Amino acid sequence: MILTPVSDAGLSAAADRLPMAGRVLVELSRLLNNPLAATNEVIAIVRQDPTLVAQIIRISNSAAYAPAEPVGSLERAIGFVGFAEVHRLVGVVAVRQLTAQRFSLYPLGAEMLRVQTLFVAVLMEEMARWAAERPHTCYTIGMLRTIGMLVLERIPPAVPATAFLKSGETHLDDWERNLWGISNPEVAERVLAHWKMPAETVSAIRHHYRPLGRHNPKTHLLALACGAAADRFYGIPGEEKYWLPCPENFEKAGFDPEDFPVICEKAKRNFQRLNLVVG
């Protein structure tokens, strides 16, 4: 049976119930594309989420940053750690908030998803430097690539639901279409476009399950990052076959596969630092 996909209105309503930090991350990433961005613009975006403000100030006062004097305001925090680091910290806090929900249909645990998402994001950021892409943009893609799963988990399926692990399906997107008439990358595309994420960036998430023949380097970077995360941490059941080795991913991403172990090791160090900072 072919289901009618969940409407854009239904997806937007479910997305609007997610923690605000995800939208803040998108807005910050877009702002960082502007070399003339001012501190007051960054402050205005982050202040949309008071919980996020409190977390940024707390982290800025942690031993990881060791300020000479206590940081008591968002302005001081941004001035102390810098725009790029605030963007990273917003991402870490955002993924912690986004993955805090309970999963009854998806084969996900909050901690597993948080750890995998953080590694994908920092690996995307590191690969971007080798592939002549914007690091903060690629980091944002990594942080939000599972947003479609988080949205669908909040929407009652159109048919009686069977959790993925009991469904007999082997591909996550096939199972999703059987329940909601749409896959999580397609949901991510619509939600992130609604949040005004740039089209090329949204496209990377939309096609990362099946990147062959796609010309957007970010699509191939994301497929590589997800595969590396699955190898090093817990992969998401139902995604295994999407990450089979593919030389085209390296060719289209724009760097030599021999460099990949070095890139992954650098990303691992950044992952450990950020994981420690927020943990």
TIKEMI-493616 format. One line per 2 residues: number of its first residue (from 1); their letters; for each residue x, y, z of C-alpha. Coordinates in nm, 3 decimals. Layout:
<rs>
NUM> a> X/Y/Z  ...
</rs>
This chain:
<rs>
1> mi> 0.000/0.000/0.000  0.132/0.344/-0.095
3> lt> 0.067/0.597/0.180  0.006/0.966/0.136
5> pv> 0.311/1.134/0.292  0.274/1.339/0.607
7> sd> 0.178/1.695/0.510  0.421/1.984/0.530
9> ag> 0.192/2.139/0.792  0.212/1.824/1.003
11> ls> 0.590/1.811/0.972  0.628/2.178/1.058
13> aa> 0.402/2.142/1.362  0.606/1.847/1.490
15> ad> 0.934/2.029/1.420  0.812/2.337/1.606
17> rl> 0.770/2.120/1.917  1.140/2.032/1.913
19> pm> 1.379/2.225/2.139  1.466/2.570/2.004
21> ag> 1.841/2.503/1.996  1.822/2.325/1.658
23> rv> 1.679/2.632/1.487  1.932/2.853/1.665
25> lv> 2.211/2.637/1.524  2.076/2.681/1.170
27> el> 2.053/3.058/1.212  2.405/3.082/1.357
29> sr> 2.549/2.876/1.074  2.381/3.102/0.821
31> ll> 2.512/3.411/1.000  2.869/3.280/1.004
33> nn> 2.861/3.279/0.623  2.868/3.658/0.653
35> pl> 3.224/3.781/0.723  3.076/4.108/0.852
37> aa> 2.861/3.940/1.118  2.864/4.137/1.443
39> tn> 2.862/4.016/1.801  2.520/4.169/1.865
41> ev> 2.371/3.959/1.583  2.512/3.639/1.735
43> ia> 2.379/3.742/2.077  2.031/3.810/1.938
45> iv> 2.015/3.463/1.780  2.138/3.272/2.087
47> rq> 1.910/3.466/2.322  1.606/3.313/2.155
49> dp> 1.668/3.014/2.384  1.728/3.113/2.751
51> tl> 1.830/2.755/2.838  2.095/2.769/2.569
53> va> 2.227/3.101/2.703  2.264/2.953/3.051
55> qi> 2.447/2.649/2.913  2.691/2.860/2.708
57> ir> 2.776/3.072/3.013  2.819/2.761/3.230
59> is> 3.048/2.593/2.980  3.253/2.911/2.934
61> ns> 3.323/2.904/3.309  3.429/2.538/3.307
63> aa> 3.781/2.411/3.363  3.807/2.338/2.991
65> ya> 3.822/2.713/2.920  3.956/2.837/3.255
67> pa> 3.867/3.208/3.231  4.082/3.443/3.439
69> ep> 3.762/3.598/3.576  3.412/3.448/3.597
71> vg> 3.205/3.481/3.279  2.867/3.621/3.381
73> sl> 2.700/3.714/3.053  2.649/3.587/2.702
75> er> 2.842/3.887/2.570  3.144/3.792/2.783
77> ai> 3.116/3.427/2.682  3.117/3.508/2.311
79> gf> 3.403/3.752/2.351  3.600/3.494/2.549
81> vg> 3.558/3.176/2.342  3.484/3.335/2.001
83> fa> 3.211/3.298/1.737  3.329/2.964/1.598
85> ev> 3.350/2.797/1.940  3.008/2.930/2.040
87> hr> 2.869/2.775/1.723  3.024/2.439/1.820
89> lv> 2.888/2.463/2.173  2.540/2.552/2.049
91> gv> 2.555/2.237/1.837  2.658/2.020/2.132
93> va> 2.385/2.161/2.356  2.132/2.135/2.071
95> vr> 2.197/1.767/2.011  2.174/1.695/2.383
97> ql> 1.834/1.866/2.396  1.710/1.710/2.072
99> ta> 1.802/1.353/2.166  1.652/1.370/2.515
101> qr> 1.315/1.241/2.391  1.203/0.882/2.438
103> fs> 1.209/0.659/2.129  0.940/0.392/2.099
105> ly> 0.956/0.314/1.725  1.310/0.399/1.620
107> pl> 1.598/0.175/1.737  1.762/0.464/1.916
109> ga> 1.890/0.546/2.262  1.951/0.905/2.365
111> em> 2.318/0.859/2.462  2.403/0.648/2.157
113> lr> 2.244/0.900/1.923  2.410/1.194/2.098
115> vq> 2.756/1.040/2.075  2.719/0.933/1.714
117> tl> 2.579/1.271/1.610  2.862/1.461/1.779
119> fv> 3.126/1.246/1.608  2.960/1.288/1.268
121> av> 2.953/1.664/1.318  3.318/1.705/1.422
123> lm> 3.430/1.469/1.143  3.229/1.673/0.893
125> ee> 3.399/1.987/1.024  3.744/1.833/0.990
127> ma> 3.682/1.687/0.642  3.555/2.026/0.526
129> rw> 3.904/2.171/0.573  4.047/1.908/0.337
131> aa> 3.762/1.938/0.087  3.758/2.320/0.061
133> er> 3.411/2.344/0.220  3.294/2.569/0.504
135> ph> 3.369/2.388/0.833  3.082/2.543/1.030
137> tc> 2.833/2.454/0.756  2.948/2.092/0.748
139> yt> 2.939/2.076/1.129  2.577/2.193/1.123
141> ig> 2.487/1.931/0.861  2.633/1.659/1.084
143> ml> 2.448/1.784/1.390  2.109/1.794/1.218
145> rt> 2.126/1.498/0.982  1.892/1.286/1.206
147> ig> 1.635/1.564/1.257  1.389/1.375/1.036
149> ml> 1.391/1.077/1.274  1.327/1.305/1.571
151> vl> 1.030/1.461/1.394  0.876/1.134/1.273
153> er> 0.898/0.981/1.620  0.659/1.257/1.730
155> ip> 0.401/1.192/1.455  0.151/0.904/1.488
157> pa> 0.198/0.670/1.187  -0.077/0.641/0.928
159> vp> -0.100/0.263/0.985  -0.063/0.037/1.291
161> at> 0.300/0.078/1.393  0.562/-0.189/1.444
163> af> 0.896/-0.079/1.588  1.179/-0.108/1.340
165> lk> 1.360/-0.391/1.519  1.042/-0.603/1.509
167> sg> 0.937/-0.509/1.157  1.158/-0.742/0.958
169> et> 1.276/-0.451/0.742  1.646/-0.412/0.665
171> hl> 1.645/-0.054/0.533  1.534/0.224/0.764
173> dd> 1.384/0.439/0.491  1.170/0.151/0.357
175> we> 1.026/0.100/0.707  0.958/0.475/0.740
177> rn> 0.771/0.492/0.410  0.556/0.198/0.519
179> lw> 0.449/0.389/0.831  0.449/0.757/0.734
181> gi> 0.475/0.757/0.354  0.805/0.945/0.376
183> sn> 1.166/0.882/0.483  1.365/1.067/0.747
185> pe> 1.602/1.235/0.494  1.297/1.365/0.306
187> va> 1.152/1.496/0.634  1.484/1.662/0.717
189> er> 1.481/1.830/0.377  1.139/1.984/0.439
191> vl> 1.198/2.081/0.801  1.537/2.240/0.741
193> ah> 1.409/2.425/0.435  1.128/2.554/0.660
195> wk> 1.400/2.674/0.899  1.564/2.849/0.599
197> mp> 1.873/2.633/0.578  2.045/2.687/0.238
199> ae> 1.925/2.452/-0.036  2.268/2.299/-0.108
201> tv> 2.310/2.218/0.259  1.963/2.065/0.287
203> sa> 2.033/1.858/-0.025  2.333/1.695/0.144
205> ir> 2.109/1.543/0.410  1.831/1.456/0.165
207> hh> 2.058/1.235/-0.048  2.326/1.104/0.190
209> yr> 2.173/0.753/0.210  2.222/0.708/-0.164
211> pl> 2.487/0.958/-0.278  2.591/0.787/-0.602
213> gr> 2.566/1.019/-0.898  2.514/1.327/-0.682
215> hn> 2.743/1.624/-0.744  2.712/1.802/-0.410
217> pk> 3.041/1.728/-0.223  2.866/1.770/0.113
219> th> 2.643/1.471/0.035  2.949/1.250/-0.003
221> ll> 3.118/1.396/0.303  2.811/1.312/0.510
223> al> 2.798/0.954/0.383  3.165/0.911/0.473
225> ac> 3.117/1.063/0.818  2.817/0.843/0.899
227> ga> 3.004/0.532/0.792  3.304/0.626/1.007
229> aa> 3.079/0.691/1.306  2.907/0.356/1.261
231> dr> 3.248/0.184/1.251  3.370/0.353/1.569
233> fy> 3.052/0.376/1.776  2.707/0.223/1.756
235> gi> 2.555/0.246/1.412  2.183/0.303/1.381
237> pg> 2.012/-0.027/1.290  1.871/-0.013/0.940
239> ee> 2.144/0.220/0.810  2.425/-0.037/0.773
241> ky> 2.385/-0.091/0.398  2.396/0.280/0.322
243> wl> 2.759/0.306/0.436  2.919/0.040/0.215
245> pc> 3.265/0.151/0.087  3.234/0.369/-0.221
247> pe> 3.535/0.527/-0.398  3.306/0.787/-0.553
249> nf> 3.247/0.939/-0.209  3.615/1.030/-0.179
251> ek> 3.638/1.145/-0.540  3.333/1.372/-0.513
253> ag> 3.429/1.492/-0.163  3.762/1.607/-0.303
255> fd> 4.029/1.436/-0.096  4.243/1.122/-0.105
257> pe> 4.113/0.816/0.084  4.467/0.768/0.221
259> df> 4.418/1.088/0.419  4.098/0.964/0.581
261> pv> 4.255/0.790/0.885  4.445/1.110/0.971
263> ic> 4.128/1.316/0.938  3.934/1.073/1.157
265> ek> 4.203/1.086/1.425  4.192/1.466/1.435
267> ak> 3.813/1.454/1.455  3.832/1.201/1.738
269> rn> 4.042/1.443/1.945  3.793/1.725/1.887
271> fq> 3.508/1.489/1.969  3.670/1.391/2.300
273> rl> 3.725/1.756/2.390  3.368/1.864/2.318
275> nl> 3.221/1.555/2.478  3.421/1.629/2.793
277> vv> 3.330/1.998/2.792  2.956/1.938/2.791
279> g> 2.951/1.609/2.975
</rs>
